[in-house]
Amino acid sequence: MQVIRSSTAKYGIVFDMDGVIIHSESLHRKAWDQVLRNRGRSYPQHVDYRRDISGGSTRNAVARLFPEVEGNESEVLVITGEKRCLYREQLQVYMSAGRFNELAIPGVTRLIGEIAEKGIPVAVNTSTAREETIQILTALDLLHRFNVVVSGSQVKNTKPHPEGYLTAASSLGLSPERCIGFEDAALGLRSLNAARYGRIVAVGTIFSEEELRSDGHRVDRYVKDFSALTCAEISSWFDE
């Protein structure tokens, strides 16, 4: 992870990955469905997948779906390893077929290219493990665009804890107040609010605007995807 010790930039931008850069929610859900089926289980009644699992780390999901293994590190590792393997198999299907770009959120590769070409510090903060994060960004030809990559395996506390977003901001050489964060799920929006980012943008690739605002956390902007969003418009947000 490259660290920019200080920055004179007016602002920086930090993207979540799943549901913001790549349409991967259905792939994660299929992987968890299979993990549960392999154990003859279904989702616990008290667990709402979209609210409690979507956007969070694999360990967080294990804690919600399999509370009985808490404290049993070897079993936690078995379950997380199984889920990662199932998820990576699905990614590989798209890669092998040369269809990986189909998973990109509309407009995101263009927008990130504009941001990077203008010299605006840009990072990604994701709960996904580093190996998969690098694999995905490389497949989308975006890895070289990011100054900083913060993955789930690099932080002690994953979303909704603010550690990842605080790490991304400090690694860009910026205070959180000078950063814009893009998130698509409740856990991520809670993380951005806790990190006190200057601007928080909800991306509606999975949830409606009403759903994303329903928790009462601050959301400064809502976009369905990035088809119509430009770097110039983003810059104007800090002039308001």
N, C-alpha and C positions, 0 to 999 in steps of 0.2 A: 504494500500500500504506500503510494507516494504521499509525502506530507509536505504541504506548502506552509512554510513557517510563518509567513505573514502575507497579507494580500491587500493591495490598494484598490481592489475591485469594489464597485458599489454594492454588489450582492453576489451570492453564489446560489446554485441550484442543486438540490438533492432529490433524486428519483428513487422511489421504491422500484422493484423489478417486476414481481409477479402481479399481474393485473394493471400495471402501469406501463411497462415496457413490452411485456409479453403476455399473451392470452394463455395462461397456464393453469387457471383455477380448475378447469375440468380435469386436467391431468393429475393434479394433486388429489382431487376428490376421488378419482378412479383408483389411485394408489391406496388411499386410506380405506376405500370400500373393500378392496381386495385384502388388505391386511386384516380387517375385521372378519371377512368371510373365511379367511384361512384359519381363524380361531373360532369359527362358529358363533360369531358375535354380531350384534347390530349396534347402531349408535345409541348410547345411553339416553334415557328420556330427558335428563336435565341438560343435555348438550345440544346447543344450536350450532350446527356446523358453520353457517355463515357468520355468526356473531362470535363464536368461541374458538374456531379453528382457522378460518380463512384469514390469511395475512400473518399468521403467527409462526413460530418456529416448530420444528418437528418435535422437539422435547416438550414444548407446551401442549401440543396435540396429544402426545403420549400421556401426559399427566391428566388431561381431561378424559381421554378415551379409556385409559387403563390405570385408574387410580390405585389398583391393588399392587402394581409393580413399583410404586414409589419407594425409593431407598434401595431397590434391587438393581444396581447399575448394570450388571451383566444382562438382565432381561430388557432393560431400557435400550441398551445398545443393540440387542437382537431386533427389537421392533423398529427402532429408527433406521437401522441398516436395511431391513426388509423394505421399508417404505421408500427409502432413497433409491434402492435398486429398481423397484417397480416404476418409480417416477422417471429414472434415467432411461429405462427401457422404452418408455413412451416418447421421450425426447429423441431417442435414437431412431425411432420409426420415421419421424419427420426429417431428421438429418439424412438418413439413408436414401430417402425418396427425393431429396433436394427440395423439400417443401417447407423448410424451417421459417422462411420469411412470412409464411401464411399465419404464423403465430404472433407476429409483431402487431402491437396496437396501432391502428391507423394514424399516420402522421408522426409517429414518435421518432423514427430514424431521421426523417428530415429535420425535425425540430432540434434534436440533440446535435445534429451536424451544424445547424445554424448557430447554436449556443457555443459549441466548441470553436468554430471558426471566428467568432467574435471575441474569443479569449476570455469568456466568462467561466470562472471556476465551476466545475460540475462534478458531482459524485453520485454514486449509487449506494443505497443502504437497503439491504435485503436480509430476510430471515433465512433465505436459502443458503446451503453450505457453499463454501468458496469454490470447490471444484465444479459444481453445477453452474454457479454464477459465471465463472470464467468461460465455461463451455458455451453457455447461452449467449453472452455478450460477444464472444468470438464468432459464433455462428451467424449473428446478426450484423457482423462487421462494425460493432460499436465499442469494443473494448478500448481501442486506442483513443476514443473520444473522451474518456473519463480520466480526470486527474486523480480520483480516489475511488476505491472500491471497498466498501465495508460489508462483509458477509456475516451470516449467522454464526459461523465457526470462529469469528474473530472477536466477538464480544461475550462478556460474561452473562449479561442480562439482555434478553431479546425482547422484542415488542410484546406488550405495550410499554415496557420500560424505555426511557429516552436515551439510553446509553449509545445505541447505534447512531441516532441522529446527532447527538452531541459529539460523538467521535468524528462523524463525517464533517461537521462544521469546523471543528478545531483543526482537522487535517487539511481543510481548505484554507486555513489561516483566517477564518472569519468567526465572528460571534454568531450565535443562533439567530439573533435579531436581524442579521443581515443575510439570512438565507430564506429561500423559498423551498418548501417541501411538497412533493406530489405523492399522494396516497390514494388507495382505492378501497380500503377496508377499515372497519372500526378500530381494530387493534393498532393499526398504523396511525390513524388520526389521533388516537389517544397518546401515542408515542410522540407525535409532532407537537401536540398541545403541551405535554409535559416538558418537552425540550424548549418550548417558547420560541418557535420559529417566527420570523418576521411576517411571512405570508404562508398560509396553508391552503393547498388546492386539493379538492376531492375530485377524483377521476371516476366517472360512472361506468366503468366497464362491467361491473358486476352488480352494483347496488344503484338504486335510484337516488336522486338528490335528497328526497325526503328521508330515505333510510339512512343516508350518510350523515344527515344533520340531526337525526332523531336522538342521539346520545347526549345532545346538548353541548358538544365540544365545538370550539371555534372552527369554522370553515369560511375562509375569505372568498374563495372562488369555487365554482363547480364547472367541470368540463366533461362532456360525454367521452371524448377522446381528443386526439391532438390534430385532427384534420384541419381545423380552422385557426388553431393557435399559432402565433408567430413570436419570435424572439422580441420584436419591437413592442408587442402588446405586454409581454411579461415585464420588460424593462419599465414600462409606464406605470406598473403597479407600485413601484418604489417612489414615484413622483406624486402619488396621491396624498 
